[in-house]
């Protein structure tokens, strides 16, 4: 039994609504995932992160849970979940579950009872506070999705806290009963065969009990990786509404539980003004296994620069030196990397291969988002077909998250690319994705899909690329160079051919690469546009 299996593994994130529909409903489901597990195994995937599939009103697409022990009928049944787990195990794929513990749906029985009066058994399971004397919210905290983080409830004549939608009330983790119930939920799913959890917005669990105002943000950087306009949430330093010190004792309780399941792993999503510091705090001293932040998911239509990668590791080394990092370039919340970093070259196979090669050779655990192995660009969804409440709220300055959530294109010449037999899928599939469908790429030996498959297989054969240290070498912003053990990794980040000379004695054979024209034992390397290569260091 290898309790650190996740360090070497390549993970794949499935957004179940959009992977494959087995029932003709227009929405993907668990059986659809089961139908394509062989595809994932052939790709070389060993860990599968499945976004939420528990019972939910779907106000935020499953991140608003109404029952933590039931599969949402939209996605199937408990029996279909069990079959998925069993089949994945036969294929040596471990499944981690996306678990949303910071908040529930307002339709959850806990909240329905909590809001009914001030003296029921769940009255203190959520964060309730009195209005100010003038009737305004208790403090200045803002919701991530816009507006105040407080919603007034006429039944209790109090405000409740919601860091996200008003339909997503925050649980009160200062209540020991809430902590224990959430640990019991984790145990329930571990006993049902999951190999761990992706812990959604995990640093949002605790709040300041004194409800102090957040101070203003005077850094001049007002927003996230995605939305570059100024908005109220980004105009505060989030000192009191997230990343509270009370998290550390609770993490110790999570660790105590997980230690009873030796192969189980924890991946925490952490979003903070100083996310690397939080990564260090949450993963040091044997706490959580790993965490990823969104530092490499930032920027819209920005060319990738070597400093973006180097700075991420420098900050990690400074704030979380002993942490084992996890990296993702895309997920269900951000613009797809092919568009975000590809700019005018978005969707070109060579840039998609370049980004994939970087992701799979960074020190840490790699997470591929569905469709990234196809080089899918961001989809442009018209306003009338938007589903994402955040995108609707911020339109037209930002189109939201629907563009990265469109259904998977399996077969280019079938209805809705083989995703569904329904009249319409829950989101449209753009024509640009049909031309990159799985069936077409499987037949093309030079496709992004086959490149990814071959690259993952090669990565597994080189211990230096999985567990080795990473050491960067400076060749300017347009060339990214680093050592992983005894392998030199070289990437040309621009669309022009270039040459560099390293100080290494190199084996002349390119171990794996694309767009590379020449290398010499004396250290000279010629790279084509967006070319890259990997060389054995002999000195």
Buried (B, 14 or more C-beta within 10 A) or exposed (E): EEEEBBBBBBBBBBBBBBBBBBBEBBBBBBBBBBBBBEBBBEBBBBBBBBBBBBBBBBBBBBBBBBBBEBBBEBBBBEEBBBBBBEBBEEBEBBBBBBBBBBBBBBBBEBBEBBBBEEEEEBBBBBBBBEBEEEEEBBBBBBBBBBBBBBBBBEEBEBBBBBBBBBBBBBBBBBBEEBBEBBBEBBBEBBEEBBBBBBBBBBBBBBBBEEBBBBEEBEEEEBBBBBBBEEBEBBBBBBBBBBBBEBBBEBBEEBBEBBEEBEBBBBBBBBBBBBBBBBBBBBBBEEBBBBBBBBBBBBBBEEBBBBBBBBEBBEBBEEBBEEBBBBBBBBBBBBBBBBBBBBBEBBBBBBBBBBBBBBBBBBBBBBBBBBBBBBBBBBBEBEEEEBBBBBBEBBEEEBBBBBBBBBBBBBBBEBEBBBBBBBEEBBBBBBEBBBEBBBBBBBEEEEBBBBBBBEBBEBBBEBBBBBBBEBEBBEBEBBBBBBBBBBBBBBBBBBBEBBEBEBEBEBBEEBBBBBBBEEBEEEBEBBBBBBBBBBBBBEE
